[in-house]
Amino acid sequence: MKFAVLDFETTGNQPTDEIIQVGLVIIEHDLTIDRVFTSLVKPSTSIPPFITQLTGISDEDVADAPSLDDMMMEMVPLLNDVVLVAHHVTFDFNFLQHALDQTGYLPFTGRILDTIDFLRICFPSLTTYQLGAVSSWFDIEHDRPHQADSDAIATAHVLLRCLEKLDNLPLLAIQRLADLFAQDDSDMNWFFGELQASREMQPMIENDAQRAFRQFSLRIEDWTEIQPPREEESSNPLAGQTFEQFCTDSINRLKEFLPQFEQREAQNMMFHEVNAALDNDHHLLLEAGTGTGKSLGYLIPSIYYSVKNNNKVVVSTHTINLQEQLRQRDVPLLKTILPVDFSVSVLKGRSHYLCLRKFEHKINTKDFVTPKEDVMTAAQMIVWLAETEHGDDEELHFANKGADFWDTVASDTDSCLNRACPWFRKCFYHRARHEANIADVIITNHSLLFTDVKVDHRFLPAYDHLVVDEAHHLEEVAGKHLGLHVKYFSLVHTLTRLMKDSKSGQLPALRNKLHVIPEEKAQMACEIVEESYSQLVDVKEMWDKLTELLFGMMPQRSNDGNQAEQGQFVYRLQSDKMPEDWDTAATLEDQMNALLNEIIRKSERLLTDLRDVQEEYGIQASVTDLTGTIKDLARERDDVHYFMKMKEPNVVFWMEASSHFRSKSLQLFAVPADVSPQLKEYFFDAKKSIVLTSATLSVDKSFQYMIEQLGLQESMDQGQLQTALLPSPFQYRKQALVVIPRDFPMLKGSNADANFIQKLVHSLADAAIATKGRMLVLFTSYRMMKQVYDPLKEILSSHHIAVLGQGIDSGNRSKLTRRFQDQSASVLLGTSSFWEGVDIPGEALTCLAIVRLPFQPPNHPLIEAKSELLQKQKKNPFMKLSVPQAVIRFKQGFGRLVRTAQDRGIVIIYDTRVIESYYGKYFLYSLPGPKMEHMPLDQIVPRMQEWLSHEEERGVIYENNEDI
């Protein structure tokens, strides 16, 4: 194959726009780059300013450039007998066809391929297909993004990497890919057919890392072959070794391995605090700020305790991202430096693991809901199967409908054949369970801790020692998992899985298999299946009516202006003041419940009858999958019924919906107002030692808020709970300056007036110009962020500083963060999710602006109910709940600025309540000791410039600044 890799720069995205630059790279049959053709093109109109800003190509650059006709005369001969390739090929192909037509040439009729498709298939874990990021990932030189020659050369090298990857794939994987694309109407069908034919002509090369099983290429061996890290009969490798000796030995080895490693006092203290808690069987609340090295701080003592005492330690994180970080970064490091063999396993929820039986069935039958997207996702997964050791969806990056495809092939309890499954010994879920059973330390997440509680501790292996990282989230996660959450589509998706229409879905598929079996039992089963079709349609209609009724009860405006702006409605249901149509809705739900009972009863009876003949009829997989879906349906029936009955007095019931999608966006919630009794019962009373750690557990140096929220008061009173507030490893007094403009306007409520927005925009713009961008602005209101975005963008554009807005430029936090880091002259505006979990070390972030203190809306149903509970106890909800919650969030926000010992930056707090209100001190005194000053607004930027230029060290002080 000979490839022509094409890239155009144009005056815009519309068909009427014109080409201003072309880059074309010819790759010969031997996969060498033969020729690079590049040319500027003179358009008939001026180049828009935003295109000049993007590409660097101005009207002056193209003034003497060849015309389109002249450029095409030179380029067209290069397109003979080639496969056309581009990054987002549709864009370049359409401009090519238009240019050929304009200049009197015949249209291009050759094959066309897209490097985006190749990247998706060949590198299924890539999180972005943006050419600059991909080039960086592959270490391809791409120094002039958005210039056609540089883009075309980079794309050519990306293509060569993809072709190299395909060449190294096992033949079995290539055959699977060719079969998968055989019905596809794109040129991928042709490409993989050619590749298969070529590969089949080559001699077979054995690859020890690849194992063929049931016509799939896998990397894994049978999980039953995985052995414990140490022989049971052998003596304990840590017998006679104290923790002090173990730590010293480990740190010395770490220094040899990483010469730049500096031992930190706080981390050393953490080693000993965590070890003492595990060894002496007491609970521990431990606050360790950014830079402490928390992960090693709890992993090293956990591994020591587990190996020495032969007792499992479970480590729980809030996010799967942190689980992966521990698996990929920290555990391999510890394997290198610790003077003992140990085993750490990572265990996630079952739906994160691929069910190989379901996947095989899906591929073999080509049972695709959205064929084009599903074929691409299946192709990704065929390549991934030849590489993965874990079968975990976090390793895959799905596009469009990929997540829906995963849902149909994910492992689940109800459809598992266990030992009867032909894939049992290869099963990723059972592998993860086996690895957890033989591990010293299990890394899981908060959600799974509560899933384990709900299934009577049948999920996690038995344990008495637990380390909870990011523990400030534990109470919130407990509420979600000990409560209930039903979405409109929860039930709809289950009904669709059963029957999308009379030809597709699990029930029609079963009927089709039974229909060809002449036995009477099979025909009777067919009739039962057919009878349920109309009943399922009735249930869907009832559910639509019920959700429309419930949506109609919601007030069509929100008390929270921020939510109202986004069209989000929240409505709390209380038994003493129910909405008008509630009885009508309750009656309709009773009818739906009765019909669901009948469907489920009939289905369960049918499945019981079919189990006796499932192997004989060859319907074992269908029966198993249908059993799982019927159990899902029963759970959803029970959840909706529980919500509508509202019988639990200590549970908060509420509804949420969006004005855009109306009843289709309806969500039903039922959450305990206080989860501390359950946390006490299931964890603090049941386990010998629980270590709770986070960078934000204390409020004004006190742990009392967390003690009350988590149900630890009794443990504290009995001396079973220890607390530790570790010193920061950073010199905050030198590294961070907090400035507060004391004359900044105050806001009443959540809505900002024009004066507030104008002053905020101009102050942010002045600060951003002083720091040359490199600024993160944290809002508590999406509405206010949108009000600031446009005027701030307009002011900063003339200074060549970009403005990025969450939910405006992208809703994806990691993509926005990456763009912000890549583009140093930029300001990033973020709301809720940017207050924590965003890591921007180094010079990419110099200034952090906090617009308002992060109080939660007091009228949110859960906050409202918690406040009512406190009032009954004669406590002040504002000081006992609202302020501590906001302080912890505020500390998280502040923590975005200084991430390493070399970072230096400024925090501007525009909310003057921190210095004017009686509760403001709790916010400022909770910070880890930065230099804090308040001053008039017009002094803010000069003070920033002075501090950043280190003039302070030369004794220059502004007269109007007051230290706090």
JOURSUL-V677857 format. One record per residue. PSI is psi in whole degrees, 0 to 359 (none if undefined). NEAR is the number of other C-alpha atoms within 12 Angstrom. D_LAST is the distance of its C-alpha to the last C-alpha in Angstrom with 1 decimal. Layout:
BEGIN
PSI;NEAR;D_LAST + PSI;NEAR;D_LAST
END
This chain:
BEGIN
139;23;70.8 + 129;28;69.7 + 144;40;66.2 + 113;45;64.9 + 119;48;61.1 + 143;50;60.1 + 134;46;57.0 + 144;41;56.8 + 138;41;54.0 + 172;42;54.7 + 357;32;53.6 + 189;26;52.5 + 354;18;53.3 + 155;14;56.1 + 333;19;59.9 + 351;17;60.3 + 166;24;57.7 + 155;33;59.0 + 135;47;58.8 + 346;46;57.1 + 146;42;57.2 + 143;41;59.1 + 129;40;58.8 + 126;44;61.6 + 125;40;62.1 + 123;39;65.5 + 120;34;65.6 + 175;22;69.1 + 330;16;70.9 + 14;14;69.9 + 34;23;66.2 + 147;19;65.8 + 117;25;64.2 + 322;20;67.2 + 144;23;65.8 + 118;28;62.7 + 130;32;63.4 + 147;32;60.7 + 142;32;60.9 + 157;35;59.0 + 135;36;60.7 + 117;31;60.9 + 170;33;60.2 + 354;20;61.8 + 170;19;58.4 + 152;24;55.1 + 125;31;52.5 + 147;22;49.6 + 321;18;46.3 + 331;19;44.7 + 320;25;47.6 + 318;23;47.1 + 321;22;43.4 + 315;22;44.4 + 338;29;47.4 + 5;23;46.9 + 121;33;50.5 + 172;30;50.9 + 324;25;53.9 + 322;17;54.5 + 326;21;54.8 + 2;25;57.6 + 320;19;59.4 + 17;15;62.1 + 159;25;61.9 + 154;24;65.0 + 170;26;65.9 + 318;33;65.7 + 314;22;69.5 + 317;18;69.4 + 317;30;66.7 + 326;33;68.5 + 324;19;71.7 + 327;18;70.2 + 321;29;68.2 + 317;30;70.7 + 335;18;73.2 + 347;30;70.4 + 6;33;70.1 + 129;19;73.7 + 46;21;74.0 + 160;27;70.3 + 121;32;67.9 + 131;39;65.1 + 141;44;61.5 + 165;42;58.2 + 110;38;54.6 + 66;28;54.7 + 331;29;58.4 + 317;24;59.0 + 305;26;57.0 + 323;37;58.8 + 317;31;62.2 + 319;28;62.2 + 325;34;61.4 + 312;40;64.1 + 320;25;66.7 + 318;25;65.9 + 321;36;66.2 + 318;27;69.5 + 316;18;70.8 + 325;19;69.7 + 11;20;71.4 + 18;15;74.6 + 160;20;74.3 + 152;17;75.0 + 157;20;72.1 + 128;26;70.7 + 10;18;72.4 + 184;22;71.3 + 146;27;69.0 + 137;35;65.3 + 155;33;62.5 + 127;36;58.7 + 337;38;56.5 + 314;29;54.0 + 316;35;56.8 + 318;37;57.4 + 317;43;53.8 + 317;36;53.5 + 311;40;56.7 + 329;40;56.4 + 73;41;52.7 + 349;36;51.9 + 353;28;48.4 + 131;29;47.1 + 352;23;44.2 + 149;27;44.6 + 11;31;47.7 + 130;26;45.8 + 318;39;47.8 + 315;31;45.0 + 320;26;43.5 + 316;32;47.0 + 317;30;47.9 + 317;21;44.7 + 321;22;45.6 + 357;23;49.2 + 39;16;48.1 + 133;25;50.2 + 124;23;49.4 + 77;27;48.3 + 349;19;46.6 + 70;21;47.4 + 146;30;46.6 + 22;32;48.3 + 131;37;51.0 + 320;41;54.3 + 315;32;55.7 + 318;35;52.6 + 317;39;52.3 + 319;47;56.1 + 316;42;56.0 + 316;42;53.0 + 322;51;54.8 + 317;44;58.0 + 325;36;56.3 + 316;40;54.7 + 315;43;58.2 + 323;33;59.6 + 319;26;57.0 + 317;29;57.9 + 323;28;61.7 + 318;18;61.1 + 315;24;59.4 + 324;34;62.2 + 332;25;64.7 + 355;25;63.2 + 149;37;63.2 + 149;37;66.0 + 322;36;69.1 + 320;33;68.7 + 319;42;65.3 + 318;38;66.9 + 319;30;69.8 + 317;35;67.5 + 317;43;65.6 + 319;33;68.9 + 321;30;70.1 + 318;37;66.9 + 1;33;67.1 + 326;24;70.9 + 358;19;70.7 + 141;23;67.9 + 7;15;69.0 + 176;20;66.6 + 356;24;67.5 + 327;33;65.6 + 307;28;68.8 + 315;26;70.8 + 310;31;68.3 + 332;34;68.2 + 314;25;71.9 + 318;22;72.5 + 318;28;70.0 + 313;30;71.7 + 318;16;75.1 + 315;19;74.0 + 325;24;72.3 + 341;21;75.4 + 344;11;77.5 + 153;13;75.5 + 145;10;76.2 + 135;13;74.0 + 123;16;71.4 + 137;14;70.3 + 114;17;66.5 + 334;14;65.6 + 345;20;62.2 + 138;26;63.9 + 128;25;65.9 + 134;23;68.0 + 123;24;68.3 + 45;19;70.0 + 25;23;69.9 + 145;34;66.2 + 122;34;64.7 + 157;36;62.1 + 340;29;60.0 + 151;30;59.9 + 180;26;62.4 + 135;24;63.2 + 340;26;60.3 + 345;21;62.8 + 350;13;63.1 + 125;23;59.4 + 156;19;59.4 + 160;24;56.8 + 335;25;54.8 + 148;21;56.8 + 140;13;60.3 + 324;13;60.4 + 339;8;62.8 + 156;11;60.9 + 156;14;59.0 + 124;22;55.2 + 344;26;53.6 + 10;26;50.7 + 129;18;52.9 + 358;13;52.0 + 122;20;48.8 + 163;19;45.6 + 325;30;42.4 + 315;21;41.0 + 317;19;44.1 + 315;30;43.8 + 313;37;40.1 + 314;22;40.8 + 315;20;43.9 + 315;31;42.1 + 321;31;39.2 + 318;20;41.7 + 325;21;43.7 + 320;26;40.6 + 325;19;39.8 + 320;15;43.4 + 321;17;43.3 + 88;17;39.9 + 333;12;39.5 + 355;9;36.0 + 131;14;34.8 + 126;20;32.1 + 135;26;31.8 + 139;24;28.4 + 316;20;27.5 + 318;29;26.0 + 320;35;29.3 + 318;31;31.4 + 321;31;29.7 + 318;42;30.3 + 309;41;34.0 + 325;34;34.5 + 315;39;32.6 + 317;47;34.6 + 318;39;37.8 + 319;29;37.5 + 314;34;37.0 + 317;42;40.0 + 325;29;42.1 + 7;22;41.4 + 53;28;41.6 + 164;34;38.2 + 157;43;35.6 + 129;45;32.2 + 118;43;28.9 + 117;46;27.1 + 121;45;23.8 + 116;43;24.0 + 174;40;21.6 + 138;40;22.8 + 354;35;24.8 + 328;34;26.0 + 51;35;29.5 + 318;39;29.9 + 309;40;33.4 + 329;39;34.9 + 327;40;32.9 + 336;49;34.9 + 318;46;38.1 + 309;48;39.1 + 328;45;39.1 + 316;48;40.6 + 316;47;43.5 + 309;45;44.0 + 315;41;44.2 + 312;37;46.4 + 316;36;48.9 + 323;30;49.1 + 359;23;49.7 + 41;28;51.4 + 131;28;49.0 + 144;36;47.4 + 130;48;43.7 + 131;43;42.5 + 128;49;39.3 + 132;45;38.0 + 162;40;35.7 + 323;34;34.4 + 154;28;36.0 + 330;28;39.3 + 317;24;37.5 + 325;28;35.8 + 313;31;39.2 + 323;28;40.7 + 318;20;38.0 + 318;33;38.8 + 316;29;42.5 + 333;18;42.5 + 306;17;39.9 + 316;27;39.1 + 314;30;42.5 + 323;20;44.5 + 315;24;42.2 + 327;35;42.7 + 328;25;46.4 + 321;21;46.5 + 336;27;44.5 + 139;34;45.1 + 38;25;48.2 + 147;27;49.7 + 136;25;51.3 + 167;37;49.5 + 130;36;49.4 + 129;39;46.6 + 154;38;47.6 + 127;44;45.7 + 126;44;46.8 + 177;43;46.0 + 150;34;47.4 + 326;34;51.1 + 352;27;50.9 + 351;29;49.1 + 143;38;52.4 + 136;42;55.4 + 110;42;58.7 + 327;40;61.3 + 313;37;64.1 + 318;34;62.7 + 316;35;61.8 + 315;30;65.4 + 318;23;66.9 + 315;30;64.7 + 316;31;65.7 + 325;21;69.4 + 351;14;69.9 + 47;25;67.6 + 77;26;66.2 + 133;28;63.7 + 312;24;62.1 + 88;17;60.9 + 312;23;63.2 + 312;28;61.5 + 319;27;58.0 + 323;33;59.4 + 317;38;61.6 + 317;38;58.6 + 317;44;56.5 + 322;46;59.5 + 316;43;60.0 + 314;40;56.4 + 331;45;57.0 + 317;44;60.4 + 316;41;58.7 + 321;38;55.8 + 330;46;58.3 + 354;39;59.7 + 330;31;56.3 + 145;31;54.2 + 348;27;54.1 + 338;36;52.1 + 36;39;53.4 + 130;36;49.9 + 343;38;49.0 + 341;29;45.5 + 348;27;47.6 + 145;35;49.0 + 110;28;47.5 + 148;32;49.4 + 155;28;49.9 + 251;16;51.0 + 11;22;53.2 + 320;30;52.6 + 324;22;50.5 + 321;21;53.4 + 315;34;55.9 + 317;37;53.9 + 329;27;54.0 + 347;40;57.8 + 8;36;58.0 + 151;34;55.1 + 143;35;56.0 + 157;33;56.2 + 314;25;57.6 + 335;24;60.1 + 13;30;62.0 + 131;35;62.0 + 354;28;65.5 + 232;23;64.2 + 342;12;67.0 + 351;16;69.4 + 134;21;67.3 + 341;21;68.8 + 6;32;65.3 + 314;24;64.2 + 344;26;64.1 + 351;39;62.1 + 127;40;59.8 + 322;42;56.1 + 312;37;54.9 + 331;37;57.2 + 312;36;56.3 + 320;38;52.6 + 317;30;53.6 + 316;30;55.9 + 323;30;53.2 + 321;35;50.8 + 328;31;53.6 + 1;34;54.1 + 156;38;50.5 + 317;39;48.3 + 133;44;45.1 + 126;45;45.0 + 117;49;42.2 + 196;42;42.1 + 164;37;39.6 + 320;40;38.2 + 318;31;40.8 + 329;37;43.6 + 318;40;42.5 + 330;33;43.1 + 318;26;46.2 + 320;28;47.5 + 317;25;46.9 + 334;19;48.7 + 30;15;51.8 + 42;14;52.1 + 36;18;50.6 + 355;17;53.4 + 305;29;51.2 + 146;41;49.2 + 157;31;51.1 + 139;26;50.6 + 153;31;47.3 + 354;30;45.5 + 128;42;42.4 + 135;47;39.8 + 124;50;36.6 + 109;44;34.5 + 158;41;32.1 + 47;39;29.7 + 346;38;30.1 + 347;38;27.6 + 354;33;30.5 + 317;37;33.1 + 319;38;33.1 + 316;30;33.3 + 322;30;36.2 + 315;38;37.9 + 315;32;38.0 + 318;29;39.5 + 336;28;42.1 + 358;35;43.1 + 210;33;43.4 + 145;30;45.4 + 114;30;45.0 + 129;35;48.0 + 160;26;48.2 + 314;34;51.1 + 349;24;52.1 + 309;28;52.0 + 321;38;55.3 + 317;29;56.6 + 322;23;56.2 + 316;33;58.1 + 321;40;60.9 + 322;29;61.1 + 323;34;61.4 + 314;43;64.3 + 109;32;65.9 + 315;23;64.8 + 187;21;68.3 + 352;24;71.8 + 340;19;71.8 + 148;21;68.4 + 170;30;66.3 + 320;34;67.0 + 311;42;69.6 + 324;30;71.7 + 318;30;71.5 + 318;40;72.8 + 318;36;75.5 + 323;25;76.6 + 322;25;77.1 + 328;33;78.9 + 329;25;81.1 + 358;16;83.0 + 120;22;83.9 + 350;14;87.2 + 149;15;86.8 + 320;13;86.7 + 320;20;83.5 + 320;31;81.7 + 322;22;83.0 + 320;20;82.0 + 322;34;78.5 + 315;30;78.6 + 318;23;79.4 + 318;31;76.6 + 314;37;74.1 + 323;30;75.5 + 327;22;75.3 + 344;31;71.6 + 306;30;71.0 + 327;20;71.3 + 321;28;69.3 + 322;37;66.3 + 319;26;66.6 + 318;23;66.6 + 316;35;63.5 + 317;31;61.6 + 319;22;62.7 + 317;28;61.7 + 320;37;58.2 + 315;27;57.8 + 317;25;58.9 + 314;34;56.6 + 327;39;53.5 + 319;26;54.4 + 314;27;54.7 + 320;41;51.3 + 321;36;49.6 + 339;27;51.3 + 343;31;49.6 + 138;33;46.1 + 133;24;44.5 + 17;23;44.8 + 150;22;41.3 + 147;25;38.0 + 338;24;35.5 + 113;29;32.9 + 326;24;32.9 + 315;30;31.8 + 319;29;34.8 + 321;26;37.1 + 322;25;36.4 + 2;24;37.5 + 27;25;40.4 + 129;31;39.3 + 139;37;40.5 + 133;38;39.6 + 120;36;41.7 + 136;34;41.5 + 128;35;44.9 + 134;26;45.3 + 334;20;48.7 + 354;9;48.7 + 71;10;48.2 + 151;23;49.9 + 162;22;50.6 + 311;15;54.1 + 16;19;55.7 + 318;26;54.5 + 321;18;58.0 + 317;21;59.6 + 319;31;57.1 + 321;29;57.7 + 316;20;61.5 + 320;29;61.2 + 323;35;59.1 + 317;26;61.8 + 317;23;64.5 + 320;33;62.5 + 318;34;61.9 + 318;22;65.6 + 320;28;66.6 + 321;37;64.2 + 316;27;65.6 + 315;24;69.1 + 314;33;68.1 + 318;34;66.3 + 313;22;69.2 + 318;23;71.8 + 318;36;69.8 + 321;28;69.3 + 317;19;73.1 + 315;32;74.0 + 323;34;71.8 + 316;18;73.3 + 320;18;76.8 + 338;33;75.9 + 329;24;74.5 + 333;17;78.0 + 10;21;79.2 + 321;24;76.1 + 320;15;77.3 + 320;14;80.8 + 349;25;79.5 + 35;20;76.9 + 21;29;74.1 + 312;30;72.0 + 318;35;68.9 + 317;35;69.2 + 317;38;69.6 + 313;33;66.6 + 319;36;64.3 + 322;38;65.6 + 315;35;65.0 + 317;31;61.3 + 322;37;61.0 + 324;38;62.7 + 321;30;60.3 + 316;28;57.4 + 318;36;59.1 + 320;30;59.5 + 318;25;55.8 + 322;33;54.9 + 312;34;57.4 + 321;26;55.9 + 315;27;52.3 + 319;36;53.3 + 318;30;55.4 + 316;27;52.6 + 314;35;50.2 + 333;36;52.8 + 330;26;53.8 + 53;28;50.2 + 342;16;51.3 + 117;18;48.3 + 331;19;46.3 + 14;22;43.1 + 139;32;43.0 + 126;39;41.2 + 131;38;43.6 + 167;40;42.6 + 148;38;43.8 + 148;40;42.1 + 168;37;43.9 + 143;29;43.5 + 337;25;45.2 + 315;17;46.5 + 1;20;48.5 + 230;25;49.0 + 337;29;50.8 + 344;28;51.0 + 6;28;47.2 + 136;37;47.3 + 137;36;45.5 + 132;38;45.9 + 143;36;43.4 + 110;38;43.8 + 136;36;40.9 + 137;33;40.4 + 329;34;37.6 + 115;33;36.7 + 1;33;37.7 + 323;30;36.4 + 320;25;40.0 + 320;27;41.5 + 319;33;38.9 + 313;26;39.6 + 311;18;43.4 + 338;27;43.7 + 295;35;41.2 + 331;33;39.5 + 333;27;42.7 + 333;23;45.0 + 151;27;43.4 + 319;28;43.2 + 128;38;39.8 + 123;48;37.2 + 122;48;34.2 + 119;51;31.5 + 152;45;28.9 + 166;43;26.3 + 348;43;23.0 + 83;42;21.7 + 337;45;23.2 + 156;41;20.4 + 118;38;18.0 + 47;26;15.1 + 13;30;17.2 + 143;24;20.3 + 7;33;23.5 + 321;23;24.9 + 312;32;24.8 + 322;37;26.8 + 316;34;29.1 + 318;27;30.1 + 324;33;30.5 + 359;38;32.7 + 37;28;34.9 + 6;37;33.8 + 317;26;33.4 + 318;20;37.0 + 321;30;36.5 + 313;23;33.4 + 328;13;35.3 + 4;13;38.3 + 16;16;36.4 + 352;26;37.3 + 128;34;33.7 + 153;32;31.4 + 150;34;27.7 + 128;32;25.9 + 102;32;22.3 + 145;36;22.9 + 151;27;20.5 + 142;32;19.7 + 352;30;22.1 + 155;31;19.7 + 79;23;17.4 + 329;33;14.5 + 327;22;12.3 + 334;25;15.3 + 339;30;16.5 + 134;37;13.8 + 127;42;11.3 + 124;41;9.6 + 140;43;9.7 + 117;42;10.0 + 103;38;12.6 + 343;28;11.9 + 17;22;15.6 + 143;33;17.0 + 144;25;19.9 + 150;28;19.6 + 137;22;22.4 + 118;12;24.7 + 193;16;26.5 + 351;30;26.9 + 130;26;28.8 + 139;28;27.3 + 173;19;29.0 + 323;16;30.1 + 316;17;27.4 + 312;26;24.6 + 317;30;26.6 + 314;23;27.4 + 321;26;23.8 + 313;39;22.7 + 312;33;25.7 + 324;27;25.2 + 317;35;21.6 + 319;45;22.5 + 314;40;25.6 + 318;30;23.8 + 318;40;21.3 + 323;44;24.4 + 321;31;26.4 + 326;29;23.7 + 4;37;23.7 + 47;30;27.5 + 229;39;27.1 + 44;42;25.9 + 133;44;23.6 + 127;48;23.5 + 121;51;22.6 + 124;44;22.3 + 158;40;23.7 + 352;37;24.5 + 122;36;27.5 + 324;35;30.5 + 313;31;31.6 + 322;37;28.4 + 318;39;28.6 + 324;30;32.2 + 328;28;31.4 + 328;40;29.0 + 303;36;31.3 + 308;24;34.2 + 326;24;32.5 + 320;38;30.0 + 319;31;33.0 + 315;18;34.9 + 316;24;32.4 + 342;30;31.7 + 324;26;35.4 + 346;16;36.1 + 10;23;33.6 + 38;24;35.3 + 123;31;32.3 + 151;37;33.4 + 126;44;31.8 + 130;41;32.5 + 131;38;32.2 + 129;34;32.6 + 355;24;35.8 + 302;23;36.7 + 329;23;37.4 + 147;20;37.9 + 354;19;37.3 + 115;20;37.3 + 316;28;33.9 + 324;22;35.2 + 316;24;37.2 + 317;31;34.3 + 319;36;32.1 + 317;26;35.0 + 320;30;35.5 + 318;36;31.8 + 323;30;32.1 + 334;22;35.5 + 90;25;34.4 + 323;29;31.5 + 74;30;31.2 + 156;40;30.3 + 129;47;27.7 + 123;49;28.1 + 123;50;27.4 + 156;44;27.4 + 217;34;27.3 + 304;31;27.6 + 347;27;29.2 + 354;38;26.8 + 340;35;23.8 + 163;32;25.3 + 6;26;28.2 + 120;32;27.8 + 109;28;27.8 + 77;33;27.3 + 166;27;26.7 + 202;21;26.9 + 355;27;26.7 + 334;34;27.8 + 115;40;24.2 + 332;44;21.6 + 133;49;19.5 + 126;44;18.7 + 127;47;18.1 + 113;44;17.5 + 314;46;19.1 + 153;42;18.8 + 138;44;17.7 + 62;37;20.8 + 142;31;22.4 + 151;29;26.1 + 122;29;28.5 + 343;25;29.2 + 7;24;32.8 + 136;27;33.6 + 318;31;36.5 + 318;36;35.1 + 318;29;31.7 + 314;28;33.7 + 320;30;36.0 + 322;33;33.3 + 319;28;31.7 + 320;25;35.2 + 316;24;35.6 + 320;23;32.4 + 322;17;33.5 + 331;12;36.8 + 11;12;35.1 + 37;11;33.3 + 157;15;29.8 + 109;18;27.2 + 326;24;27.5 + 313;23;24.2 + 332;22;22.1 + 338;29;24.7 + 300;33;25.4 + 312;31;23.6 + 310;33;19.9 + 318;39;20.7 + 314;35;22.8 + 323;36;20.2 + 316;40;17.5 + 319;43;20.1 + 319;40;21.0 + 317;46;17.4 + 321;40;17.2 + 315;40;20.6 + 313;43;19.6 + 325;47;16.7 + 351;43;19.3 + 337;43;21.5 + 303;48;19.6 + 109;42;19.9 + 342;36;23.4 + 169;28;24.6 + 343;23;23.6 + 346;20;24.4 + 147;29;22.3 + 133;37;19.5 + 182;43;17.8 + 140;46;15.2 + 124;49;14.0 + 123;46;13.9 + 111;43;13.1 + 351;39;15.3 + 105;37;15.1 + 358;32;12.9 + 336;30;13.7 + 338;37;10.6 + 345;31;8.7 + 338;19;12.0 + 161;16;14.0 + 339;14;14.5 + 356;25;14.6 + 327;27;11.6 + 330;23;9.8 + 329;29;12.8 + 309;39;12.2 + 321;39;8.7 + 347;25;9.8 + 349;35;13.0 + 156;38;12.1 + 39;39;13.5 + 32;27;10.7 + 166;30;10.2 + 128;30;8.1 + 133;32;5.4 + 148;35;5.6 + 151;35;7.3 + 169;31;10.6 + 155;25;14.3 + 320;31;16.3 + 352;25;18.6 + 350;28;16.1 + 307;38;15.2 + 314;31;18.4 + 321;28;18.6 + 321;38;15.2 + 313;39;16.6 + 319;27;19.8 + 314;23;18.4 + 319;35;16.5 + 331;26;19.5 + 8;17;21.9 + 20;19;20.1 + 335;16;20.1 + 326;19;16.8 + 338;12;19.1 + 10;10;21.3 + 12;11;18.7 + 116;16;18.3 + 138;20;15.0 + 136;24;14.7 + 325;14;14.5 + 0;18;12.9 + 137;26;9.6 + 128;21;6.5 + 151;18;3.8 + none;21;0.0
END
